[in-house]
Amino acid sequence: MKRFFQRGGDGREGKNGRSLSVAPYLIDLHGVVKAYETPAGDFIALKGIDLQVARGEFVAVIGKSGSGKTTLVNMITGIDRPTSGTVHVGDTAVHTLKEGPMAEWRGRTIGIIFQFFQLLPMLTCIENVMLPMDFCNKYTARERRERALHLLDQVGLIEHAYKLPSEVSGGQQQRVAIARALANDPPILVADEPTGNLDSQTALSVIELFETLVDQGKTILMVTHDQDLARRGTRIVVISDGEIIDEHLAKASPVLAPS
C-alpha cells in the first residue's frame, strides 16, 4: 500500500526537500463535473466541485434530496467516476484507477457505511466484519478473528458476535456495519445517511461513536439530512443543485441552510 501524504499547499520546499505546504489535504477534489445521459439530455449532477478535506476532520455534507450529496461522496470512494476534473486521496489519483486496482485501493483506504447497513444476512456479525479483511487478504486468519472481536467490542457488540444480523436491532446492525468499515484500518470513513433508518437516540449514539473515531485519528465524511447531527461534526458543507454553496465550522454555526 502506498504511503499517504497530504496534498495541497504552495509547493515550496524547505531544507532537505520537505514541503512547506500551508494547506495540507488528505482529500482533494478539483473541478469535478459529473454528467449522466438521460432521454431528455445530459443531467449535470456535479458542477465543477472543489473540495479539500484535511486529515482528522469530521465533515458533514448536507443538502436537499437530489442535490448531489451522494454523487459527491461516490467520487471520493471511486464508486463512480467524474466526467471531468480530478480526485486525489492521499497520493492516489482516484479518477485514473482501473476497476481492479480501484477495488483493492478502496478496500484498504476507505470504509463505507451505508444507510441500509448492507450486511450479508447469511453471515454472522463477526463474519461480516471479517469479510473486508478476507477480500484484501490482510492479516492472518487468527488475526482477522481477533481484530473482528476487538472492533465489535469497540462498538459495544462483542456479545452479539456470533448472531446473524436478523437477530440484532437496526441500531446494532449499523454498529456492525461501522465495525466492518474499520476492518482494514482505513484512514477515511464515508457514511451515506448512516442514521436515516435509526431512531433519534440510536442515531445520536452512532454520531458519538464517529466523534470517538475522529479523536482516534480517522477522517470522516458523512452525508446527512439531519442538521442537528451535522452540527456535531467539525465542518459543514452545504450542496445545492450540484454546487457547494456554503461551508462553515459546524460548532460555530447557529443556523444552516435549509435541507
C-alpha positions in Angstrom: 0.0 0.0 0.0 1.3 3.4 -0.9 2.2 5.8 1.9 -0.3 8.6 2.5 0.8 12.2 2.3 -1.3 15.3 2.4 -1.8 17.2 -0.9 -2.1 20.9 -1.2 -0.1 24.0 -0.3 2.0 26.2 -2.5 4.6 23.6 -3.5 7.6 25.3 -1.9 10.3 23.3 -0.4 12.4 23.9 2.7 15.6 22.2 3.9 16.0 18.5 3.0 13.4 18.9 0.3 10.5 18.9 2.7 7.3 20.6 1.6 6.3 23.9 3.2 2.7 23.3 2.3 0.3 25.7 4.0 -2.9 23.8 3.2 -2.3 20.1 3.5 -5.2 17.9 2.4 -6.0 14.2 2.6 -8.8 14.5 0.1 -8.6 17.0 -2.8 -11.3 17.4 -5.5 -10.7 20.0 -8.2 -13.2 21.0 -10.9 -15.2 17.8 -10.5 -18.1 17.6 -13.0 -20.4 14.6 -13.2 -22.9 14.3 -16.1 -25.4 11.5 -16.7 -27.0 10.7 -20.0 -30.8 10.7 -19.9 -33.5 10.5 -22.6 -34.0 14.3 -22.1 -30.3 15.0 -22.5 -27.4 15.3 -20.1 -28.1 15.8 -16.4 -25.3 17.6 -14.6 -25.2 16.1 -11.1 -22.0 18.0 -10.1 -20.9 21.3 -11.5 -17.2 21.9 -11.0 -16.8 20.9 -7.4 -13.7 22.0 -5.5 -13.4 20.4 -2.0 -10.5 19.8 0.3 -10.5 17.8 3.5 -7.7 17.7 5.9 -6.7 14.6 7.9 -8.7 14.2 11.1 -11.7 16.3 10.0 -15.4 15.2 10.6 -17.2 16.8 7.6 -21.0 16.7 7.3 -22.4 17.1 3.8 -26.0 18.4 3.8 -28.5 19.4 1.1 -31.9 18.6 -0.3 -32.7 15.3 -2.0 -31.1 15.2 -5.4 -28.7 18.0 -4.6 -25.6 15.8 -5.5 -24.6 14.7 -2.0 -24.3 11.0 -2.7 -22.7 11.6 -6.1 -20.1 13.7 -4.4 -19.1 11.0 -2.0 -19.2 8.4 -4.8 -16.5 10.4 -6.5 -14.3 10.2 -3.4 -14.9 6.5 -2.9 -14.4 5.6 -6.5 -17.8 4.1 -6.7 -18.4 6.5 -9.6 -16.1 8.5 -11.8 -16.1 12.2 -12.7 -16.9 13.2 -16.2 -14.1 15.8 -15.8 -11.9 17.1 -13.0 -9.6 15.3 -10.6 -10.0 13.4 -7.3 -6.9 12.8 -5.2 -7.0 10.8 -1.9 -3.6 10.9 -0.3 -1.1 10.1 -3.0 -3.7 8.3 -5.2 -5.3 9.9 -8.3 -8.6 8.1 -7.8 -10.1 9.2 -11.1 -7.4 7.4 -13.0 -7.7 3.9 -11.4 -8.9 0.9 -13.4 -11.6 -1.4 -11.8 -9.2 -4.0 -10.3 -6.8 -1.5 -8.6 -9.8 0.6 -7.6 -11.4 -2.2 -5.7 -8.2 -3.1 -3.9 -7.4 0.6 -3.1 -11.0 1.2 -1.8 -10.8 -1.9 0.4 -7.7 -0.7 2.1 -8.2 3.1 2.1 -11.9 3.8 2.7 -14.5 2.3 5.0 -18.0 2.8 3.6 -21.1 2.9 5.8 -24.5 2.7 4.1 -27.9 3.8 5.2 -29.3 0.2 4.9 -26.4 -1.5 6.6 -25.7 -3.9 3.6 -24.8 -6.8 5.9 -24.8 -10.2 4.4 -27.8 -11.9 6.1 -26.3 -15.5 6.0 -23.1 -14.5 7.8 -22.8 -13.8 11.5 -21.8 -10.4 12.7 -18.2 -11.4 13.2 -18.1 -13.0 9.7 -19.4 -9.7 8.2 -16.7 -7.8 10.0 -14.0 -10.2 8.8 -15.2 -10.1 5.2 -13.1 -7.0 4.1 -10.0 -8.5 5.6 -10.6 -11.7 3.7 -11.2 -9.7 0.5 -7.9 -7.7 0.8 -6.0 -10.7 2.2 -5.0 -8.6 5.1 -3.9 -10.1 8.5 -3.6 -13.9 9.2 -6.8 -15.9 9.7 -6.3 -15.8 13.5 -5.6 -12.0 13.4 -8.7 -11.4 11.4 -10.9 -13.1 14.0 -9.1 -11.3 16.9 -9.4 -8.0 15.1 -13.1 -8.5 14.3 -13.8 -9.3 18.0 -11.8 -6.2 19.0 -13.8 -4.0 16.7 -17.2 -5.4 17.8 -16.1 -4.8 21.3 -15.2 -1.2 20.4 -18.7 -0.6 19.1 -20.3 -2.4 22.1 -21.4 -5.5 20.4 -19.0 -8.3 21.3 -21.7 -10.3 23.0 -23.6 -10.4 19.7 -20.6 -11.5 17.6 -22.0 -14.9 16.6 -25.5 -13.8 15.9 -27.0 -13.2 12.5 -27.9 -9.7 11.5 -31.6 -10.6 11.7 -31.1 -11.4 15.4 -30.0 -7.9 16.4 -31.7 -4.5 16.2 -31.3 -1.9 13.4 -29.0 0.2 15.5 -26.9 -2.8 16.4 -26.7 -3.7 12.7 -25.4 -0.2 11.9 -22.7 -0.6 14.6 -21.7 -3.9 13.0 -21.5 -2.1 9.7 -19.2 0.5 11.3 -17.0 -2.2 12.7 -16.9 -3.8 9.2 -15.9 -0.4 7.7 -13.0 -0.3 10.2 -11.8 -3.8 9.4 -8.8 -2.9 7.3 -8.0 0.2 9.5 -8.7 2.7 6.7 -7.7 6.3 7.2 -11.1 7.5 5.9 -14.7 6.6 6.7 -17.5 7.7 4.3 -21.0 7.4 5.7 -24.1 8.0 3.4 -27.1 8.8 5.6 -25.9 6.4 8.3 -28.6 7.3 10.7 -31.5 7.5 8.2 -33.2 4.3 9.4 -32.5 4.8 13.1 -34.4 6.4 15.9 -33.1 9.7 17.3 -31.4 8.2 20.4 -29.7 5.4 18.4 -28.6 8.0 15.8 -27.0 10.1 18.4 -25.1 7.1 19.7 -23.7 6.4 16.2 -22.6 10.1 15.9 -20.9 9.8 19.3 -19.1 6.8 18.0 -18.0 8.8 15.0 -16.6 11.5 17.3 -14.6 8.9 19.2 -13.1 7.6 15.9 -12.2 11.1 14.8 -10.5 11.6 18.2 -8.5 8.4 17.4 -7.3 9.9 14.1 -9.9 8.9 11.5 -11.2 11.3 8.9 -15.0 11.1 8.4 -17.3 12.4 5.6 -21.0 12.0 6.5 -23.9 12.7 4.2 -26.9 13.6 6.3 -30.2 15.4 6.1 -30.3 16.0 9.8 -29.0 19.5 10.6 -28.7 18.8 14.4 -26.4 15.8 13.7 -24.5 17.7 11.1 -23.6 20.3 13.8 -21.8 17.5 15.7 -19.1 17.5 13.0 -16.2 19.9 12.8 -17.3 21.3 9.5 -20.4 21.5 7.3 -20.5 21.5 3.5 -23.9 22.6 2.0 -24.5 21.4 -1.5 -27.4 22.6 -3.8 -28.0 21.7 -7.4 -24.6 20.1 -7.8 -22.7 23.0 -6.4 -21.2 23.7 -3.0 -22.9 26.9 -1.8 -21.7 27.2 1.7 -19.0 25.9 4.1 -18.6 26.7 7.8 -17.4 25.3 11.1 -20.3 23.2 12.4 -19.9 24.0 16.1 -19.7 27.8 15.4 -22.9 27.9 13.3 -26.3 28.5 14.9 -28.2 28.4 11.5 -27.7 26.2 8.5 -29.1 26.4 5.0 -32.5 24.6 4.6 -32.1 20.9 3.9 
